[in-house]
């Protein structure tokens, strides 16, 4: 049976998770939000020309399949970001999804495409 956790219990669990080398509850929530935003954006890559969702630069090829496929999410990113992800894997230091340009901005370019679809 589940129950609601108090703020104090969540904080204690979060600190325990961090002390064992895991992400905190707050970090987990940010990553989950970023992941959902990326998942919502992915289908739009084939309809419109966008900046790279990871770095925000307008260097993406208009054909998404000619760009790099991210190792972190099912989405296309620019070639430079694809190379960076490969290097991150090699050294074992992975950049969190919450640090991606698409996740840091409230309405990234999503608002324009969603308004156009209506």
Backbone torsions as a table, in degrees:
resi	resn	phi	psi	omega
1	UNK	NA	136.6	-179.6
2	UNK	-97.8	162.9	177.9
3	UNK	-147.1	165.3	176.5
4	UNK	-78.7	139.5	178.2
5	UNK	-92.1	145.8	174.5
6	UNK	-79.2	162.7	177.3
7	UNK	-58.8	-38.0	-179.4
8	UNK	-65.8	-39.9	178.5
9	UNK	-66.8	-40.7	178.2
10	UNK	-64.1	-43.0	179.2
11	UNK	-62.6	-44.2	179.5
12	UNK	-63.4	-43.1	178.8
13	UNK	-65.3	-40.0	179.3
14	UNK	-62.6	-44.5	179.1
15	UNK	-65.2	-38.5	177.9
16	UNK	-65.0	-41.2	178.4
17	UNK	-62.0	-44.8	179.9
18	UNK	-63.9	-40.0	-178.3
19	UNK	-65.7	-22.1	178.4
20	UNK	-94.8	8.1	176.9
21	UNK	88.9	9.2	178.5
22	UNK	-97.1	167.6	177.3
23	UNK	-73.8	152.1	178.7
24	UNK	-74.2	168.1	178.1
25	UNK	-60.0	-42.2	-179.3
26	UNK	-63.2	-43.5	179.0
27	UNK	-65.1	-41.4	177.9
28	UNK	-58.2	-45.3	-179.6
29	UNK	-63.0	-40.8	177.9
30	UNK	-64.2	-41.8	179.0
31	UNK	-65.4	-39.7	179.1
32	UNK	-64.3	-44.1	177.4
33	UNK	-61.1	-44.6	179.3
34	UNK	-62.4	-42.6	179.9
35	UNK	-61.1	-43.0	179.1
36	UNK	-64.4	-41.2	179.9
37	UNK	-64.4	-41.9	178.6
38	UNK	-64.7	-42.1	179.1
39	UNK	-63.0	-38.1	178.5
40	UNK	-68.4	-33.8	-177.2
41	UNK	-77.5	-34.4	-172.0
42	UNK	-48.6	-47.3	-178.8
43	UNK	-64.8	-23.4	-178.8
44	UNK	-74.3	-17.2	-178.0
45	UNK	-61.7	-28.3	-179.2
46	UNK	-84.5	-15.5	-177.3
47	UNK	-92.9	-33.2	-172.1
48	UNK	-134.2	166.3	174.3
49	UNK	-94.9	127.3	-172.8
50	UNK	-128.7	162.5	168.5
51	UNK	-74.9	168.5	177.2
52	UNK	-63.9	126.8	-178.9
53	UNK	-68.5	-18.2	-178.4
54	UNK	-86.3	-48.0	-176.1
55	UNK	-106.7	-18.0	178.5
56	UNK	84.9	0.6	-179.3
57	UNK	-81.9	146.5	179.6
58	UNK	-86.1	66.4	-178.6
59	UNK	-122.4	7.5	-178.0
60	UNK	-73.7	141.7	172.2
61	UNK	-70.3	143.3	-177.8
62	UNK	-65.3	-22.0	173.0
63	UNK	-92.5	106.9	-174.3
64	UNK	-52.7	-36.0	-177.1
65	UNK	-67.1	-12.1	178.4
66	UNK	-90.5	3.0	177.2
67	UNK	-102.3	-179.7	178.4
68	UNK	-81.9	141.7	174.3
69	UNK	-89.9	125.1	-177.6
70	UNK	-62.1	147.6	174.7
71	UNK	-87.5	-8.8	-174.7
72	UNK	-102.5	-26.6	-176.9
73	UNK	-151.7	159.0	179.3
74	UNK	-81.4	77.3	-175.4
75	UNK	-156.0	152.9	177.7
76	UNK	-89.8	142.0	178.3
77	UNK	-131.6	168.9	-179.7
78	UNK	-69.1	162.1	-177.6
79	UNK	-59.7	-39.9	-180.0
80	UNK	-63.2	-42.6	177.9
81	UNK	-66.3	-35.1	176.6
82	UNK	-62.2	-42.0	177.3
83	UNK	-65.1	-41.9	178.7
84	UNK	-61.3	-40.6	178.7
85	UNK	-63.6	-39.2	177.9
86	UNK	-63.8	-41.6	178.6
87	UNK	-67.9	-37.8	176.1
88	UNK	-59.9	-43.4	177.7
89	UNK	-61.3	-40.9	-178.3
90	UNK	-62.4	-43.6	-178.3
91	UNK	-90.0	-9.1	176.5
92	UNK	80.4	22.5	178.2
93	UNK	-122.7	99.5	-173.2
94	UNK	-95.1	129.7	178.0
95	UNK	-72.6	128.4	-178.6
96	UNK	-67.2	150.0	178.2
97	UNK	-59.5	-33.0	-178.5
98	UNK	-64.7	-15.1	179.0
99	UNK	-92.0	-5.3	178.5
100	UNK	-66.8	150.9	-179.8
101	UNK	-57.5	-41.4	-179.7
102	UNK	-61.5	-32.4	-177.5
103	UNK	-84.1	-28.3	-176.1
104	UNK	-77.9	-24.0	-177.1
105	UNK	-102.2	133.9	-175.1
106	UNK	-56.2	-50.4	-174.2
107	UNK	-118.9	19.4	-179.0
108	UNK	5.1	-148.5	173.7
109	UNK	-86.1	9.3	-178.3
110	UNK	-60.9	-40.5	-176.3
111	UNK	-57.1	-41.7	-178.4
112	UNK	-64.1	-44.3	-179.1
113	UNK	-69.9	-39.3	-179.9
114	UNK	-65.5	-38.4	178.6
115	UNK	-66.8	-36.6	180.0
116	UNK	-68.5	-31.0	-179.2
117	UNK	-73.0	-22.2	-175.7
118	UNK	-73.6	NA	NA
